[in-house]
Amino acid sequence: MVNIKQLFIALLLSAVLLAGCSSAEESSGAARAVQEYNQALVEKDANRLSSLSCADWEADAQNELASFGAVTTALNELTCTESGTDGEITLVSCTGTITANYGNEVLEIDLSERTYQVVFEAGEWRMCGYR
């Protein structure tokens, strides 16, 4: 027969393990939000870009999208990982490029040159600017 002390310890360990799993899942969500943001940007999906942006960044995201309005864009070899935190902000670093084709000119934007700021807002990870 299982005694109460053993049952309590088993439940406590289960809760700790589940909390660890959800934290890891939330953490990877910040990097995934940046990847999805960049994908929406090159696909020129204004609605999705807005939903992936924090409230403070939404207008900037739309301005960024407008800058790609008349060009052909592509996302190349994007990989993102968390690189730290700053208070409530999760920092995400990426590798890869966005290629913007302006007809005779091709601009390549190196995504490793910026650090993304991501916040957990309204129950979701949202891109909220660069450093």
C-alpha positions as a Markdown table, in Angstrom:
| # | Residue | x | y | z |
|---|---|---|---|---|
| 1 | Met | 0.0 | 0.0 | 0.0 |
| 2 | Val | 1.3 | 3.4 | -1.0 |
| 3 | Asn | 1.7 | 5.8 | 1.9 |
| 4 | Ile | 0.8 | 9.5 | 1.8 |
| 5 | Lys | 4.4 | 10.6 | 2.0 |
| 6 | Gln | 5.5 | 8.6 | -1.1 |
| 7 | Leu | 2.4 | 9.8 | -3.0 |
| 8 | Phe | 3.2 | 13.4 | -2.1 |
| 9 | Ile | 6.8 | 13.1 | -3.2 |
| 10 | Ala | 5.7 | 11.5 | -6.5 |
| 11 | Leu | 3.2 | 14.3 | -7.2 |
| 12 | Leu | 5.8 | 17.0 | -6.3 |
| 13 | Leu | 8.4 | 15.5 | -8.6 |
| 14 | Ser | 5.8 | 15.3 | -11.4 |
| 15 | Ala | 4.9 | 18.9 | -10.9 |
| 16 | Val | 8.6 | 20.0 | -11.1 |
| 17 | Leu | 9.1 | 18.0 | -14.3 |
| 18 | Leu | 6.0 | 19.4 | -15.9 |
| 19 | Ala | 7.0 | 22.9 | -15.0 |
| 20 | Gly | 10.5 | 22.3 | -16.5 |
| 21 | Cys | 8.9 | 21.1 | -19.7 |
| 22 | Ser | 6.6 | 24.1 | -20.1 |
| 23 | Ser | 9.5 | 26.5 | -19.4 |
| 24 | Ala | 11.5 | 24.9 | -22.2 |
| 25 | Glu | 8.6 | 25.0 | -24.5 |
| 26 | Glu | 8.0 | 28.7 | -23.8 |
| 27 | Ser | 11.7 | 29.4 | -24.3 |
| 28 | Ser | 11.8 | 27.9 | -27.7 |
| 29 | Gly | 8.6 | 29.8 | -28.5 |
| 30 | Ala | 10.6 | 33.1 | -28.5 |
| 31 | Ala | 12.9 | 31.9 | -31.2 |
| 32 | Arg | 10.0 | 30.4 | -33.2 |
| 33 | Ala | 8.2 | 33.8 | -33.0 |
| 34 | Val | 11.2 | 35.5 | -34.6 |
| 35 | Gln | 11.4 | 32.9 | -37.3 |
| 36 | Glu | 7.6 | 33.2 | -38.0 |
| 37 | Tyr | 7.9 | 37.0 | -38.0 |
| 38 | Asn | 10.6 | 37.0 | -40.6 |
| 39 | Gln | 8.7 | 34.5 | -42.7 |
| 40 | Ala | 5.6 | 36.7 | -42.6 |
| 41 | Leu | 7.7 | 39.7 | -43.5 |
| 42 | Val | 9.1 | 38.1 | -46.7 |
| 43 | Glu | 5.7 | 36.6 | -47.6 |
| 44 | Lys | 4.3 | 40.2 | -47.2 |
| 45 | Asp | 1.5 | 38.9 | -44.9 |
| 46 | Ala | 0.5 | 42.1 | -43.1 |
| 47 | Asn | -2.1 | 40.4 | -40.8 |
| 48 | Arg | 0.2 | 37.7 | -39.7 |
| 49 | Leu | 3.0 | 40.2 | -39.2 |
| 50 | Ser | 0.7 | 42.2 | -36.9 |
| 51 | Ser | -0.3 | 39.2 | -34.9 |
| 52 | Leu | 3.4 | 38.2 | -34.4 |
| 53 | Ser | 4.3 | 41.7 | -33.2 |
| 54 | Cys | 3.9 | 43.2 | -29.7 |
| 55 | Ala | 1.5 | 46.2 | -29.4 |
| 56 | Asp | 4.5 | 48.6 | -29.2 |
| 57 | Trp | 6.1 | 47.2 | -32.4 |
| 58 | Glu | 3.1 | 46.7 | -34.6 |
| 59 | Ala | 3.4 | 50.1 | -36.4 |
| 60 | Asp | 7.1 | 49.5 | -36.9 |
| 61 | Ala | 6.4 | 46.0 | -38.3 |
| 62 | Gln | 4.0 | 47.5 | -40.9 |
| 63 | Asn | 6.6 | 50.2 | -41.8 |
| 64 | Glu | 9.2 | 47.4 | -42.2 |
| 65 | Leu | 6.8 | 45.5 | -44.4 |
| 66 | Ala | 6.1 | 48.6 | -46.6 |
| 67 | Ser | 9.8 | 48.9 | -47.3 |
| 68 | Phe | 9.6 | 45.6 | -49.1 |
| 69 | Gly | 6.4 | 46.4 | -51.0 |
| 70 | Ala | 7.8 | 46.7 | -54.5 |
| 71 | Val | 10.6 | 44.1 | -54.3 |
| 72 | Thr | 10.9 | 40.3 | -54.5 |
| 73 | Thr | 12.0 | 38.9 | -51.1 |
| 74 | Ala | 13.4 | 35.6 | -50.0 |
| 75 | Leu | 14.4 | 34.2 | -46.6 |
| 76 | Asn | 17.6 | 32.1 | -46.7 |
| 77 | Glu | 18.8 | 29.6 | -44.2 |
| 78 | Leu | 17.1 | 31.2 | -41.1 |
| 79 | Thr | 18.0 | 29.7 | -37.7 |
| 80 | Cys | 17.2 | 31.5 | -34.5 |
| 81 | Thr | 18.1 | 30.7 | -30.8 |
| 82 | Glu | 17.6 | 32.5 | -27.5 |
| 83 | Ser | 20.7 | 34.5 | -26.5 |
| 84 | Gly | 19.6 | 35.9 | -23.1 |
| 85 | Thr | 17.2 | 38.0 | -21.3 |
| 86 | Asp | 16.9 | 41.6 | -20.2 |
| 87 | Gly | 14.1 | 41.8 | -17.5 |
| 88 | Glu | 10.9 | 40.8 | -19.2 |
| 89 | Ile | 12.5 | 40.8 | -22.7 |
| 90 | Thr | 13.9 | 37.6 | -24.2 |
| 91 | Leu | 16.8 | 38.2 | -26.6 |
| 92 | Val | 17.0 | 36.1 | -29.8 |
| 93 | Ser | 19.9 | 35.9 | -32.2 |
| 94 | Cys | 19.5 | 34.5 | -35.7 |
| 95 | Thr | 21.7 | 33.5 | -38.7 |
| 96 | Gly | 20.5 | 33.7 | -42.3 |
| 97 | Thr | 19.6 | 36.4 | -44.7 |
| 98 | Ile | 16.7 | 38.2 | -46.3 |
| 99 | Thr | 17.4 | 38.8 | -50.0 |
| 100 | Ala | 15.5 | 41.8 | -51.5 |
| 101 | Asn | 15.6 | 42.0 | -55.3 |
| 102 | Tyr | 15.1 | 45.5 | -56.6 |
| 103 | Gly | 15.4 | 44.6 | -60.3 |
| 104 | Asn | 19.0 | 45.2 | -61.2 |
| 105 | Glu | 20.1 | 45.4 | -57.5 |
| 106 | Val | 20.0 | 42.7 | -55.0 |
| 107 | Leu | 20.2 | 43.6 | -51.3 |
| 108 | Glu | 21.2 | 41.0 | -48.8 |
| 109 | Ile | 20.2 | 41.7 | -45.2 |
| 110 | Asp | 22.3 | 39.7 | -42.7 |
| 111 | Leu | 20.0 | 38.7 | -39.8 |
| 112 | Ser | 23.0 | 38.0 | -37.6 |
| 113 | Glu | 23.6 | 41.7 | -37.3 |
| 114 | Arg | 20.5 | 42.3 | -35.1 |
| 115 | Thr | 19.4 | 41.0 | -31.8 |
| 116 | Tyr | 15.6 | 40.5 | -31.6 |
| 117 | Gln | 13.6 | 41.5 | -28.6 |
| 118 | Val | 10.7 | 39.2 | -27.8 |
| 119 | Val | 8.1 | 39.5 | -25.1 |
| 120 | Phe | 5.4 | 37.2 | -23.8 |
| 121 | Glu | 2.3 | 39.3 | -24.4 |
| 122 | Ala | -1.4 | 38.2 | -24.3 |
| 123 | Gly | -0.4 | 34.6 | -23.9 |
| 124 | Glu | 2.0 | 34.4 | -26.9 |
| 125 | Trp | 5.6 | 35.2 | -27.8 |
| 126 | Arg | 5.7 | 38.4 | -29.9 |
| 127 | Met | 8.6 | 40.1 | -31.7 |
| 128 | Cys | 9.1 | 43.6 | -30.2 |
| 129 | Gly | 12.0 | 45.3 | -31.9 |
| 130 | Tyr | 15.8 | 45.0 | -32.4 |
| 131 | Arg | 19.0 | 45.9 | -30.7 |
